[in-house]
Structure formats: structure tokens, C-alpha cells
């Protein structure tokens, strides 16, 4: 019975990290926006800021 030696700390950390990643992915689907949506929203906001600044009247 010479099984392969396993470091239990590494195993626990690996399992914990996988669980956290899975949980984060679930939350991203529930609550988050995709990166493309965030980029699109940022671009739209910048464009509206530029338009407003361009139409600003000086006193």
C-alpha cells in the first residue's frame, strides 16, 4: 500500500479556491455586468460628458 503522498494543506487551499471561484461566478451571473457591458457604459458616459462640455455656454 504505497499510495502517493499528498499535502493536505495544498489540497484544502485548492478546494477552497475552487469553491470561492464558483461562488464568485454565480454572483457575477446574478448581479454583475459583463466586461463588454461595462466598457459600453463607460464609453457612453464619456461621450455624453464630451457633448455636454461642448455645448456649455461661457459667461
C-alpha positions as a LaTeX table, in Angstrom:
\begin{tabular}{lrrr}
\hline
Residue & $x$ (\AA) & $y$ (\AA) & $z$ (\AA) \\
\hline
Unk1 & 0.00 & 0.00 & 0.00 \\
Unk2 & 2.28 & 2.74 & $-1.15$ \\
Unk3 & $-0.07$ & 5.49 & $-2.19$ \\
Unk4 & 1.07 & 8.86 & $-3.38$ \\
Unk5 & 1.87 & 11.33 & $-0.62$ \\
Unk6 & $-0.50$ & 14.30 & $-0.58$ \\
Unk7 & $-0.02$ & 17.59 & 1.22 \\
Unk8 & $-3.38$ & 18.17 & 2.90 \\
Unk9 & $-2.85$ & 21.93 & 3.26 \\
Unk10 & $-2.40$ & 22.29 & $-0.50$ \\
Unk11 & $-5.46$ & 20.14 & $-1.09$ \\
Unk12 & $-7.58$ & 22.25 & 1.28 \\
Unk13 & $-6.37$ & 25.51 & $-0.27$ \\
Unk14 & $-7.07$ & 24.23 & $-3.77$ \\
Unk15 & $-10.58$ & 23.09 & $-2.79$ \\
Unk16 & $-11.26$ & 26.40 & $-1.01$ \\
Unk17 & $-10.09$ & 28.43 & $-4.00$ \\
Unk18 & $-12.26$ & 26.40 & $-6.38$ \\
Unk19 & $-15.28$ & 26.95 & $-4.14$ \\
Unk20 & $-14.66$ & 30.71 & $-3.94$ \\
Unk21 & $-14.26$ & 30.91 & $-7.71$ \\
Unk22 & $-17.51$ & 29.01 & $-8.23$ \\
Unk23 & $-19.30$ & 31.31 & $-5.78$ \\
Unk24 & $-17.87$ & 34.40 & $-7.48$ \\
Unk25 & $-19.01$ & 33.15 & $-10.88$ \\
Unk26 & $-22.53$ & 32.58 & $-9.56$ \\
Unk27 & $-22.63$ & 36.09 & $-8.10$ \\
Unk28 & $-21.36$ & 37.59 & $-11.34$ \\
Unk29 & $-24.21$ & 35.95 & $-13.20$ \\
Unk30 & $-26.77$ & 37.09 & $-10.64$ \\
Unk31 & $-25.67$ & 40.65 & $-10.06$ \\
Unk32 & $-22.92$ & 41.73 & $-12.40$ \\
Unk33 & $-22.42$ & 43.07 & $-15.85$ \\
Unk34 & $-20.17$ & 41.56 & $-18.43$ \\
Unk35 & $-16.95$ & 43.37 & $-19.24$ \\
Unk36 & $-18.34$ & 44.38 & $-22.63$ \\
Unk37 & $-21.39$ & 45.96 & $-20.97$ \\
Unk38 & $-19.20$ & 47.89 & $-18.52$ \\
Unk39 & $-16.98$ & 49.15 & $-21.33$ \\
Unk40 & $-20.02$ & 50.20 & $-23.37$ \\
Unk41 & $-21.50$ & 52.08 & $-20.41$ \\
Unk42 & $-18.19$ & 53.87 & $-19.78$ \\
Unk43 & $-17.93$ & 54.89 & $-23.43$ \\
Unk44 & $-21.49$ & 56.20 & $-23.44$ \\
Unk45 & $-20.84$ & 58.21 & $-20.27$ \\
Unk46 & $-17.67$ & 59.73 & $-21.71$ \\
Unk47 & $-19.49$ & 60.62 & $-24.92$ \\
Unk48 & $-22.33$ & 62.37 & $-23.07$ \\
Unk49 & $-19.80$ & 64.27 & $-20.94$ \\
Unk50 & $-17.99$ & 65.46 & $-24.06$ \\
Unk51 & $-21.26$ & 66.50 & $-25.67$ \\
Unk52 & $-22.35$ & 68.43 & $-22.59$ \\
Unk53 & $-18.96$ & 70.12 & $-22.29$ \\
Unk54 & $-19.08$ & 71.04 & $-25.95$ \\
Unk55 & $-22.48$ & 72.71 & $-25.56$ \\
Unk56 & $-21.63$ & 74.57 & $-22.39$ \\
Unk57 & $-22.06$ & 78.31 & $-22.53$ \\
Unk58 & $-19.44$ & 80.64 & $-21.14$ \\
Unk59 & $-20.46$ & 83.59 & $-19.04$ \\
\hline
\end{tabular}
